[in-house]
Amino acid sequence: MAQRGSIVAAVGGAVAVGAMTAVQTRVNGSLGAALNDGVLAGAVSFGSGLVVVLAIALVLPAGRRGIGRLLAGVRARSIPVWMLLGGAAGAFTVASQGLTVGAIGVALFTVGFVAGQTSGGLALDRAGYGPAGVVAVTRPRLIGTLLAIAGVGVCLADGAVGSVPLWMILIPVVAGAGVSWQQGTNGRLRVRVDSPLTATLVNFLGGTIVLIAAAAIHIGYAGPPRALPTDPWLYLGGTIGVVYIFLSAQIVRRTGVLLLGLGSVTGLLSTSVVLDAFWPAPAAPSTPIALLAAGIALLGVAVAAVPWRRRTR
């Protein structure tokens, strides 16, 4: 009973991760539209998040100890370089939000994102990439994944999607698969350094470096933005990211990559429906279609949450 309760709590945390992701998606998309530069918007978002998490890590004793273990592990090569690269996937996700959400809306961005995240989570769990080890492709997990993808299909059936360029759907698909890999990578790093805060710091440091380099190249080619927007809320994307990445690194050990992805999909879809209902984009699916898709995804989470046997190596 206690184990079931802890799984329910972990799934609730995963749903919260998705809700925060939807809010961050809207914030970063709006910043990208205001700057007319999605890559620069991503650099601003990640950079602000880096400042927040670095300050927290330096103030808290546990954060300083985690940084010390990280540096010692890198020097001793007990922490491989690939474990430090989770931020690259996050950087791509944030940049894709700035590039597409202003045009297609949060819910339609989620359509492609969910397809990549659910498929990627199933494959990564089966390969044993996450900190939970090898998680078998059981019937409930497979059915839950298919239901989540069916929710995606419902959104794709909306007529508004026909006016959207294909690349605006493909970019979120790649971003979703990358986030599954990022969540598994951050979870494994969190185990090595015994600090979710340090894993979050590494994520933001790597993502900020990637995005600053990409933004510098883009500005050199297209020129700087004419002016920076003055609305303070447009700069909160990084802070929101600190919270949900930290939470993801905490709960992925309990849920596995797939269940974390499915729970976050539910929060992401549900919150996206609300955001697009009150703040619609030109190509956003209609509210009834988006609600139906969210309900199907929620059913998928419930099916996938049925206890399964884990085979670890």
Beta strands, then each sheet from edge to edge (+ up, - down):
end
